[in-house]
Amino acid sequence: MYRMNTWKMILVLMAAMALIAGCGAAPTAPTAPATVATPATAAAPAGTLIDTYDDALSVRNQLAYGTLRLEGTAQAVTTGQAATLLPLWQALQALSASTTTATEETAAVQAQIQSALTPDQLSAIAGMRLTNAVLQAYYVEIGVAEVRTPEPGVTPQSSSLRDLPPEQREAARATAQALGTPVGSGSGGSGTGSEKKDALLDEVLELLSARAQGK
C-alpha cells in the first residue's frame, strides 16, 4: 500500500512538472528587421541648361545655337514647335534691342522658349556643352569675320573685315578659308554677313520661320 502511494506521488509530481513546463513563457516570434527609410533622391530636371562650365555660352545663346545644331537629328524642331517658338524668339530679339528691358522680362521669355522644347531636345542641347569658341567658329563659318566676346546673356555683334587691323583681317580670312567658307575683304559690294547686328538670332528666326511654314 505504501509503495503504491509512493508511485502515485511520483506520477503526480511528474504531471505537475510537465504542466509547469507547458505554462512557461511562449517563445518570442522573430522580429522582422525594421525597414530603413531611404530618402528619395531628387532627380535634376532633364536637360537643365547651365552656364557655369568653362567658356560656356549664355543660356540664351545655348538655346539659339543649340536649336540650329539640332537640325538634321531626331530632335530637330517640329513644325508645330516652330509656330510656337517663332513669336517667342521675335519677342526676345525685340527685348534685346531695347535699352529699357528688365532682366526679368528676358528671363521670362527664355523660360517660355525652354518650355516649348521637349526634355529630349533640352538634354541634347545641354549635352553639346556649347562654348564661346564654338560660336566664334560658327560666325566665321556663316561669313561673320570677327565678333566681340559676348557679355553674359548678350549675343556677339558682328563687325566688318575692313574695320580690323591688317594682320587680324588676314587671320580671319585664313580661318574662314580653312573652314571652307571664304569671305571677302568687306570693301566690295558683296556682303559677307558681317552687316548683321545679331547674326545668331537672325539664323534662328530664319529657321523657325521656314519650319513654321512646313519647309
Disulfide bonds with the S-S distance in Angstrom:
none
